[in-house]
Amino acid sequence: MSHFDLSGRSIFVTGHNGMVGGAIMRLLQQRRDVIVLTAERNDLDLTDKNAVYDWMAQRRPEVIIHAAGRVGGIAPNEKYPVEFLNDNLSMAQNVINGAYEHKVRKLVFMGSSCIYPKDAPQPLQPESLLTSSLEASNEAYALAKIVGTRLCSYYRREYGMDYISLMPCNLYGEGDHYDGFSSHVIPALILKLHNAKSFEQPQVKLWGSGRALREFLYVDDLAEGALCALEGYSDEKPLNIGSGTEVTIRDLATFIAQAVGYKGEILFDHEQRDGTPRKVLDSQVMDYLGWRAKTALVEGLSRSYADFLKRDIEQKM
């Protein structure tokens, strides 16, 4: 482990308008000792190599946190694998290669726990990477994230660059994307149960058996972990970051129903796939660095629903 002094540095946060990038921005804006750089999507297409290189040549960031990406739940991953692979792969290559070309001192690549094999031993550890097949439903996204992770490792190994990869568990919180087709599980359930409450539906049917186990992390806790890793971690091995708490999808739905205030019956469609049966990360290195998740799931879900209601009201105004 080593210490990287962030004070006085210029930091480029990609995807600053997204859920992860937004949380990192909220944290960085509390500090007065850093210079934060951002670029709107209309001004900088991260899939365009020349545009990325030109932007870096002009702004000269010293640190990059790559939080941008095409993301979504099972349905869009299965429907648009070409786009998920191409877009995320292009962004990763352009940002990481560009960072090296323009002498960026430190880079944090935001990956995903989906990089690990479907049947890897639990809790998931970096040593399991590429040991067996991936979960088919999000393979394209996972492959792009694996390449980004490996590229950071290779730059460290070949050129001595201080580039690291952070592998978070399932994320949720302020700035999440609420859409019945493309959302991840928590925002999708919030939307569905909110609508069921609004239309007084006596029951709702959810995808899968409800038995799959997942680990969820509130996005503001992730942001704190990302800065902790940026300043305190330097190794080619991917760094896992999770809450350390597992919950079944069935129990998760119950917690969300409580947060939303939905009193109806929750059913499960067993004919639909669950995805990976269990996914929990070994986050011992983050414990060693002094970071631990602060936000309990029930509290985080309450905050998320409040954010959903606020944004729903704003959109209707």
C-alpha positions as CSV (number, residue, x, y, z in Angstrom):
1,M,0.0,0.0,0.0
2,S,1.1,3.6,-0.6
3,H,-0.2,7.1,-0.1
4,F,-1.0,9.3,-3.1
5,D,-1.4,13.0,-2.1
6,L,-4.6,14.3,-3.8
7,S,-4.1,17.8,-2.5
8,G,-3.7,20.4,-5.3
9,R,-4.4,17.9,-8.1
10,S,-6.7,18.4,-11.1
11,I,-9.1,15.5,-11.3
12,F,-11.1,14.5,-14.3
13,V,-14.3,12.7,-13.4
14,T,-15.9,11.0,-16.4
15,G,-19.6,10.4,-16.3
16,H,-20.1,13.1,-13.7
17,N,-23.8,13.3,-14.5
18,G,-24.4,9.6,-13.8
19,M,-25.2,8.0,-10.5
20,V,-21.6,7.0,-9.6
21,G,-19.9,10.1,-11.1
22,G,-22.5,12.3,-9.4
23,A,-21.7,10.8,-6.0
24,I,-18.0,11.3,-6.5
25,M,-18.6,14.9,-7.6
26,R,-20.6,15.6,-4.4
27,L,-17.7,14.4,-2.3
28,L,-15.0,16.2,-4.3
29,Q,-17.0,19.4,-4.1
30,Q,-16.7,19.3,-0.3
31,R,-12.9,19.6,-0.7
32,R,-11.2,22.9,-1.4
33,D,-7.8,21.4,-2.1
34,V,-8.6,19.8,-5.5
35,I,-9.5,21.1,-9.0
36,V,-12.4,19.1,-10.5
37,L,-12.6,18.8,-14.3
38,T,-15.7,17.5,-16.1
39,A,-17.0,17.4,-19.7
40,E,-20.6,17.2,-20.9
41,R,-21.5,14.3,-23.2
42,N,-22.3,16.7,-26.0
43,D,-18.9,18.3,-25.7
44,L,-16.8,15.1,-25.4
45,D,-17.7,11.7,-26.8
46,L,-15.6,9.2,-24.8
47,T,-15.9,6.6,-27.6
48,D,-14.1,9.0,-30.0
49,K,-10.3,8.5,-29.5
50,N,-9.2,11.7,-31.1
51,A,-11.7,13.8,-29.1
52,V,-10.5,12.2,-25.9
53,Y,-6.9,12.7,-26.7
54,D,-7.4,16.3,-27.7
55,W,-9.4,17.1,-24.6
56,M,-6.7,15.6,-22.4
57,A,-4.0,17.5,-24.3
58,Q,-5.8,20.8,-23.6
59,R,-6.8,20.2,-19.9
60,R,-3.9,18.1,-18.7
61,P,-5.6,16.3,-15.8
62,E,-3.3,14.8,-13.2
63,V,-5.9,12.3,-11.9
64,I,-8.8,10.5,-13.7
65,I,-11.7,8.7,-12.1
66,H,-13.4,6.8,-15.0
67,A,-17.0,6.4,-13.9
68,A,-18.7,6.8,-17.3
69,G,-20.3,3.8,-19.1
70,R,-23.3,2.3,-20.7
71,V,-25.1,0.5,-18.0
72,G,-28.4,-1.3,-17.5
73,G,-30.2,-4.3,-16.1
74,I,-30.6,-7.8,-17.5
75,A,-33.0,-6.9,-20.3
76,P,-31.0,-4.2,-22.1
77,N,-27.8,-6.2,-21.6
78,E,-29.3,-9.1,-23.4
79,K,-31.0,-7.0,-26.1
80,Y,-28.0,-4.7,-27.0
81,P,-24.8,-6.7,-26.4
82,V,-23.0,-5.1,-29.3
83,E,-23.6,-1.6,-27.9
84,F,-22.7,-2.6,-24.4
85,L,-19.4,-4.2,-25.5
86,N,-18.4,-1.6,-28.1
87,D,-19.3,1.5,-26.1
88,N,-17.7,0.4,-22.8
89,L,-14.7,-1.0,-24.4
90,S,-14.1,2.1,-26.5
91,M,-14.4,4.4,-23.5
92,A,-12.1,2.3,-21.4
93,Q,-9.4,2.1,-24.0
94,N,-9.6,5.8,-25.0
95,V,-9.5,7.0,-21.4
96,I,-6.8,4.6,-20.1
97,N,-4.6,4.8,-23.2
98,G,-5.1,8.6,-23.3
99,A,-4.2,8.9,-19.7
100,Y,-0.8,7.2,-20.4
101,E,-0.2,9.3,-23.5
102,H,-0.8,12.5,-21.5
103,K,1.1,11.5,-18.4
104,V,-1.8,11.2,-16.0
105,R,-0.3,10.4,-12.6
106,K,-3.2,8.3,-11.2
107,L,-6.2,6.6,-12.7
108,V,-9.2,4.8,-11.0
109,F,-11.1,2.6,-13.4
110,M,-14.6,1.8,-12.1
111,G,-15.4,-1.8,-12.9
112,S,-18.1,-4.1,-11.7
113,S,-18.5,-7.3,-9.7
114,C,-20.0,-8.9,-12.9
115,I,-16.5,-9.4,-14.2
116,Y,-16.3,-12.5,-12.0
117,P,-17.3,-16.0,-13.2
118,K,-20.9,-17.0,-12.6
119,D,-19.8,-20.0,-10.5
120,A,-16.8,-18.5,-8.8
121,P,-16.3,-19.4,-5.1
122,Q,-18.0,-17.0,-2.7
123,P,-17.1,-14.4,-1.4
124,L,-15.7,-13.3,-4.8
125,Q,-11.9,-12.7,-4.9
126,P,-9.7,-11.2,-7.6
127,E,-8.0,-14.5,-8.1
128,S,-11.2,-15.9,-9.6
129,L,-11.1,-13.5,-12.6
130,L,-11.1,-15.4,-15.9
131,T,-11.1,-18.9,-14.3
132,S,-14.5,-19.9,-15.8
133,S,-17.4,-18.6,-17.8
134,L,-19.3,-15.4,-17.1
135,E,-23.0,-14.9,-16.4
136,A,-24.5,-15.0,-20.0
137,S,-27.0,-12.2,-19.4
138,N,-24.4,-9.5,-19.0
139,E,-21.4,-11.1,-20.6
140,A,-20.8,-8.2,-23.1
141,Y,-20.6,-5.6,-20.4
142,A,-18.4,-7.8,-18.2
143,L,-16.0,-8.4,-21.1
144,A,-15.5,-4.7,-21.6
145,K,-14.9,-4.2,-17.9
146,I,-12.4,-7.1,-17.8
147,V,-10.4,-5.5,-20.6
148,G,-10.3,-2.1,-18.8
149,T,-9.2,-3.8,-15.6
150,R,-6.5,-5.8,-17.4
151,L,-5.3,-2.7,-19.3
152,C,-4.8,-0.9,-16.0
153,S,-2.8,-3.9,-14.7
154,Y,-0.7,-4.1,-17.9
155,Y,0.2,-0.3,-17.8
156,R,1.3,-0.8,-14.3
157,R,3.3,-3.9,-15.1
158,E,4.9,-2.6,-18.4
159,Y,5.2,1.1,-17.8
160,G,5.0,1.5,-14.0
161,M,1.8,3.6,-14.2
162,D,-0.3,4.0,-11.0
163,Y,-3.6,2.9,-12.4
164,I,-6.0,0.9,-10.3
165,S,-9.4,-0.9,-10.8
166,L,-12.3,-0.8,-8.3
167,M,-14.9,-3.5,-8.4
168,P,-18.1,-2.5,-6.6
169,C,-21.0,-4.7,-5.8
170,N,-24.6,-3.7,-7.0
171,L,-25.0,0.1,-6.5
172,Y,-28.0,2.2,-5.8
173,G,-28.9,5.7,-4.6
174,E,-29.3,9.3,-5.6
175,G,-29.2,9.8,-9.3
176,D,-30.2,6.3,-10.2
177,H,-32.0,5.6,-13.5
178,Y,-35.7,4.7,-13.2
179,D,-37.0,2.9,-16.2
180,G,-39.1,-0.3,-16.4
181,F,-36.8,-1.8,-19.2
182,S,-33.3,-0.7,-18.6
183,S,-33.0,-0.1,-14.8
184,H,-31.1,-2.3,-12.4
185,V,-33.0,-4.2,-9.8
186,I,-33.5,-1.6,-7.0
187,P,-34.6,1.4,-9.2
188,A,-36.8,-1.0,-11.3
189,L,-38.5,-2.3,-8.1
190,I,-38.9,1.2,-6.7
191,L,-40.7,2.3,-10.0
192,K,-42.8,-0.9,-10.2
193,L,-44.0,-0.8,-6.6
194,H,-44.5,3.0,-6.6
195,N,-46.8,2.5,-9.7
196,A,-48.6,-0.4,-8.0
197,K,-49.3,1.8,-5.0
198,S,-50.4,4.8,-7.2
199,F,-52.8,2.6,-9.2
200,E,-53.9,0.6,-6.1
201,Q,-52.9,-2.7,-7.7
202,P,-53.6,-5.6,-5.3
203,Q,-50.6,-7.6,-6.4
204,V,-47.4,-7.3,-8.5
205,K,-45.4,-10.0,-10.2
206,L,-41.6,-9.7,-10.2
207,W,-38.9,-11.3,-12.4
208,G,-37.3,-14.6,-11.1
209,S,-37.7,-16.8,-8.1
210,G,-36.7,-14.1,-5.5
211,R,-34.1,-16.5,-4.0
212,A,-31.0,-15.0,-5.7
213,L,-28.7,-13.3,-3.2
214,R,-27.2,-9.9,-3.8
215,E,-25.0,-7.4,-2.1
216,F,-25.9,-3.7,-2.4
217,L,-23.9,-0.5,-1.7
218,Y,-25.2,3.0,-1.4
219,V,-23.5,5.1,-4.0
220,D,-22.3,7.8,-1.6
221,D,-20.5,5.1,0.4
222,L,-18.9,4.0,-2.9
223,A,-17.7,7.5,-3.6
224,E,-15.9,7.6,-0.2
225,G,-14.4,4.2,-0.9
226,A,-13.2,5.4,-4.4
227,L,-11.3,8.4,-2.9
228,C,-10.0,6.1,-0.1
229,A,-8.6,3.8,-2.8
230,L,-7.3,6.6,-4.9
231,E,-5.2,7.9,-2.0
232,G,-4.3,4.6,-0.3
233,Y,-4.2,1.8,-2.8
234,S,-1.6,1.0,-5.5
235,D,-1.6,-2.5,-6.9
236,E,-2.5,-4.3,-10.2
237,K,-5.0,-6.6,-8.4
238,P,-8.6,-5.4,-8.8
239,L,-9.9,-3.9,-5.5
240,N,-13.3,-5.2,-4.4
241,I,-15.7,-2.8,-2.6
242,G,-19.0,-4.0,-1.1
243,S,-21.3,-3.5,1.9
244,G,-20.6,-6.9,3.3
245,T,-24.3,-7.6,3.7
246,E,-26.3,-10.0,1.5
247,V,-30.1,-10.0,0.9
248,T,-32.4,-12.1,-1.2
249,I,-34.3,-10.4,-3.9
250,R,-37.5,-11.5,-2.1
251,D,-36.5,-9.7,1.1
252,L,-35.2,-6.7,-1.0
253,A,-38.7,-6.4,-2.6
254,T,-40.3,-6.4,0.9
255,F,-38.0,-3.6,2.1
256,I,-38.7,-1.5,-0.9
257,A,-42.4,-2.1,-0.5
258,Q,-42.1,-0.8,3.0
259,A,-40.1,2.3,1.9
260,V,-42.7,3.0,-0.9
261,G,-45.7,2.2,1.3
262,Y,-47.1,-0.5,-1.0
263,K,-49.4,-2.9,0.9
264,G,-50.3,-5.4,-1.8
265,E,-49.1,-8.9,-2.5
266,I,-45.7,-9.6,-4.1
267,L,-45.5,-12.6,-6.5
268,F,-42.5,-14.0,-8.4
269,D,-42.4,-15.3,-12.0
270,H,-40.3,-18.5,-11.6
271,E,-40.1,-18.9,-15.4
272,Q,-37.8,-15.9,-15.6
273,R,-34.1,-16.2,-14.9
274,D,-32.5,-15.0,-11.7
275,G,-29.0,-14.4,-13.2
276,T,-26.1,-15.3,-10.9
277,P,-27.5,-17.2,-7.9
278,R,-25.2,-15.5,-5.4
279,K,-22.8,-12.6,-5.6
280,V,-20.9,-11.2,-2.6
281,L,-17.5,-9.6,-2.6
282,D,-14.5,-10.2,-0.4
283,S,-13.8,-6.6,0.5
284,Q,-11.1,-7.2,3.2
285,V,-8.6,-4.9,1.5
286,M,-11.0,-2.0,1.8
287,D,-11.3,-2.8,5.5
288,Y,-7.6,-2.7,5.8
289,L,-7.6,0.8,4.1
290,G,-10.0,2.0,6.8
291,W,-13.1,2.2,4.7
292,R,-16.5,0.6,5.6
293,A,-20.0,1.2,4.3
294,K,-22.0,3.5,6.5
295,T,-25.5,3.3,5.0
296,A,-27.8,0.5,6.0
297,L,-29.9,-0.9,3.2
298,V,-33.3,0.2,4.8
299,E,-32.0,3.7,5.2
300,G,-30.5,3.8,1.7
301,L,-33.8,2.6,0.2
302,S,-35.7,5.3,2.0
303,R,-33.2,7.9,0.7
304,S,-33.5,6.5,-2.8
305,Y,-37.3,6.6,-2.8
306,A,-37.2,10.2,-1.6
307,D,-34.8,11.1,-4.5
308,F,-37.2,9.2,-6.9
309,L,-40.2,11.3,-5.7
310,K,-38.2,14.5,-5.9
311,R,-37.1,13.9,-9.5
312,D,-40.6,12.7,-10.5
313,I,-42.1,15.9,-9.2
314,E,-39.4,18.0,-11.0
315,Q,-40.1,16.2,-14.3
316,K,-43.9,17.0,-14.0
317,M,-43.3,20.7,-13.4
